[in-house]
Amino acid sequence: MQSDFTPAAGLLANLDLLRVETDGAVLHIRLMRPAKRNAISDPLIQQLHTAFVNQPEGTRAVVISGEGEHFCAGLDLSELVARDIGSGVQHSRMWHAAFDAVQFGRVPVVAALHGAVVGGGLELASACHIRVAEDSAYFGLPEGQRGIFVGGGGSVRIPRLIGVSRMTDLMLTGRVYDADEGQAAGLVQYRVRDGEGLSKAIELARRIATNAPMSNYAVMHALPRIADQSQSEGLFTESLMAAVAESTPDAQERLRAFLEKRAGKVVKS
């Protein structure tokens, strides 16, 4: 399935810490620091931000994966330097900007997870919309044992997936979840055997890419914000978003196709 992808052109071709490839409406971004278990350095986080804000026209879904034996082992501690409070805040905000471009960008993102998904790697995965875990995947937040605290948005995103108490446990005790425990806790939506994660992620991305773009955008941008609102505010936001989505020409044609029995019904696959 991956053989249909070709290297991206222009700016994306010059990102030496990422491999960016395209296949029609799907963009594949691969972290390319396997010798460092794809640990996130400052140049890598900057390139990731660049890739997400410069997606080729026609991109409808993104897959993100890691080269080698691991998805991402988190912050590259070898590059950790003493910072004053101001520069520390700015460094964290650089991560926030990159991961916001993942979560609140143009199109949905599917993560293919294997090996280490820890620290900043788990923060990156939590910014994606769909997560697929192979048998080898394991999840942890070792910041508590390193004398630091999450700084890439993990304290906001991860509790929304697994709850505050589970995240507290991971950070205080150094507990590590295997792939099955990660799925049971809510970190991932799909479980596959080793070697099948990327194919499954691409399959899901291709399916997502066939949706109406405004519907995908509404799920990405409106749904998490509605979840943070009061019931009355959420219901009003829902009404506005529903009106926007159903008014697009794409939605109108899809509704006509369904009413005229030109579109398939929902069935269990």
N, C-alpha and C positions, 0 to 999 in steps of 0.2 A: 504493500500500500504506500509506503514512504517513497518508493522509487519514482513516483510521478512528480516529486518536488524538484524545483530548479532554483539555483541561487538567486537571491534578490539582487536588484541592480542599484546603482547610484549610491547614496549615502549609506544604505543598509549593508552594502557589500564591503564597506570599509571598517566595519565594527569587528575588531580582531578578537574580542572576548566572547563574541556571539557568532553563531552560524544562523543566518536568516534565509529561509527558503519559502517559496510560494508554490501553490498548486491551485490555480483558479481562485476561488473565494477564500481559501484557507492559507493563513500565514503560519509558518513554523519557526519559532525562536528557540534555539538550543544554547544553553550555557556551556561555554567552552573553556573551562579551567579544570579538566579532569585530574591533573596532578595535585591540585589543591582541593579535591572533592567539590569543585565548583563553589568554593567559599567566595563570598561577596566582598570584593575590594571596592574602593571608591571609583576607579575607572569602570568596573563592571556595572555598578549601580547606575552610573551616568550613561553608559551605553544602553542599558536596559530601558532607561527613560527615553533616550533618543529613539530606540526602535519602536516603542509604543506610541510615540507622538508623531512618527513619520511612517505610518503604515501605508502600503501602496493603495491607490484607488481601487475599489472593487473588493477589498478585504471585508469579509463578513464574519469571520471567526479566527481566533488565534489559538495555537497550541504552544505550550512552553514545556520544555523538557531539559534534562541535563545529560551531558556527554559523560561516558565512562560508567563507573559503578555506583554513582550517587547522583541524586537530584541536586541537592545543595546543602552543604554543611554549615551554612550560616555566615556570620561575620568573619572575615579573614583577620584573626586575632594578631597575626604577624604584622599587620599594618596599623594596629591600634596604637595610637600615640596619646601622650598626655595633652588634654585640651582644657582650656578654661570653660567656664559655664556657657559663655556666649557661643564659642565655637562648637561646643558639644551640642547645643540646641540646633545650630545651623546644620551640623552633620546629620542629626536625626531628621530634620526637616527635608534634607536632600533625599533620604530614603522614603519619607512620606510622599514626596512629589512623584517619585518613580512608581511606588505601589498604588498611589491614587490613579496614575495613568493606566495601570492594569485594571483596577476595579471599576473606575469611572471613565474609561476611555470610550472609544467609538463602538467596539464590538465585544461580544463575550469571549472569555478566555478559558481554555481547558488545560489543566496541568496534568502531565504524565509523571507520576512519582515512583521512584525506586531508590533503594538504599537510604542514605541519610536524608531526612527532611527535618532538620533541627535548627533551632535558633532562628536566624534570619531567613533560612530556607523555609521554615514553617510559616514565617510572616509573609513571605512571597506567595507560598501556596494558598494561604488564607485570603489573599487579595484576588485570587482567581475565582471564577464562578462555578466551575465543575472540577472535581479532583478525582483522578483515577489512580489507585495504588496497586502496585505489584506486590507479590508475596514478600519481596526483600525489603520493602519500605518500612522505615521506623521513624518515630516522631518524638521529639523532645525539646525542652527549653532549658538549656544548661546555664543560662545567664545567672541564675541564683548561685551556682557553684563557682562562677567566674568573677563574682563580685560586681556584676553590672546588672542592668535592667534592659528589658526589651526597648528598642528604639525605632523599629521599623513599622509601627502600627499594630504590633501584636496584641497589646493590651486592649485595643479597641476591637479588632477583628476576631481574634481567637475565642474570647469569651462568648461571642455571638454564635460560634459554632459548637462549643463544648461546655459552656457555662464557666462562671468565675471559679467555682470550687475545683473543677478539674484542672484549670490552668494554674490555680494556686498550688495544687499538688505537684504538677509537673515542675514548677519553678522552685518550690521549697525543698523537695526531696530528690530532684533529679530523675524522677521516674521516666521511663521510656516506654512508649506504646509500640507494639508491633502492628502490622498492617490490619489484622483483624480487630485489635483493640481500638485502633484509630478509626475504623469504620463504625464500630459500636458506639464510640464516643461522639461521632458526628463530624470527624475531620474530613472524611472522604465519602463520596457517594457511590463509587464503583470499585470493585475488587477483581483483579485478574491475576493470572499466573505470571511468573517472571518472564520477561521478554515480550509480553503482550500489551503493556501499558500504553506505548506510543501508538500502536495500531488502534486500540480502543479509543484513545483520546482523539485521534484523527477522524475516526468513524463518527464520534459524537460531534466534533467540530463541523464536519460536512453536513450532518443533519441540522445542526443549529444554523448553518449558513443558508439553508433553504427557507428559514422563517422570514416573515416580513421584517425589514430592518427596524421599523419603529416599534414593533412588538418586542424585539430583542432589546432595544434601547430602553423601553419602559421597564422591562424586567431588571435590567442592570442598574438604572438610575432611580426609578420611582420606588421599586419594591423595598430596598433597604432603608430608604428615607421614610416611607410609610410605616415601616416596622418601628421606627424611632419616635413616631408621632403619637399624640393622643388619639383615641378612637374617632372623635369628631373631626380632627384635622386630617387623619388618615383617610377617612371615608370621602372627604371633600377632595383631597389630592387624588384619590383613586378615580373619582368622577371626572376630574380634569384630564387625567392621563388616558382614561378609557375613551373619552371624546376625541382626544388627539389621535390616538392609535387607529380608531375605527374610521376616521375621516380621510385617511390616506388612500390614494388610488389603488395601491397594492392590496390593502385590506378590503376595499370594496370589491375588487375582482375576486379575491379569495372567498369572500362571503357569497358572491354570485355563483361561483363554481360549486360551493357546497350545496346551495339551494337548488341548483340545477343538476345535482347528483353527478358532477364532474370531478368531485374531490372525494377521497376516501374517508370513511368513518373511523373513529377511534376504536382500535382493537388491541387486544393484548398480544404482544409479539412472543 
